[in-house]
Amino acid sequence: MSNSQIILALVIIGLSVVMPMYYSYKTKKEKYKIEDELKKSIYVSEKEKIRVYLDNINEVTRARQNK
């Protein structure tokens, strides 16, 4: 075997080891990103529900006081 064939074989073997690790890391990072955005959206929606509830209470209270 010549040196170029050995180098080519090492590059192919190296890529066959590194590429699956890279794609695994990439998909895991994407998964965590989606989960984090979901947690933030749940928090925001709960916060919005509380705000709407408090606005309704305020409207009822103001209506009673203005009678």
N, C-alpha and C positions, 0 to 999 in steps of 0.2 A: 504494500500500500504506500502511496505517496503521501507527502505531508498535507497536500490540499484535501485529499480524501479524509484523512484523520481529522483535520480541522472542520470540514463539512459535517462529518459524523458527530463531532462534539457539539457543534452549533445546533444541529437537529435534536440531539438528545437534551441539550440544555433548554431549548425552546419547548420541548415536549414536557419538561418538568415545570418550567416557569409559567407558561401560558395558562394551564388549568388553575394554578394558584392565583393568578391575576384575575381571571374571570370569576373565580369563587369570591375573592375579595370585593370585586366590583358589584356582584349581585347582592352580597351581604350588606354592603354599604347602601345600596339602593333600597333594600328592605328596611333597614334602620331609618333611612330618611323618610320613607312612606309612613312608617309607624310613628315617627316623631311628629310629622305633619298631622296625622290622625289624632294624636293626643292633643295637639294644640287646637285643632278644630273642635274637638269635644269640649275642651275648656272654654273656648270662645262661645260655643253654642249654649253651654250652661250659664255662662256669664250673661249672655243675651236674654235667656229665659228669666233670670233673676231680675234683670233690668225691666223687662216688660211687666213682670209681676208687680214690681215696686211702682211702676208708672200707673198700673191699674188701681192699686191701693191709693195712690195719691189722688187720682181722678175721683174715686169714690169719696174720699175724705173731703176734697174740695167741694164736691157736689152737696154733701151734707151740711157743710159750713155755710154755703151760699144760700141755703133755703131760708 
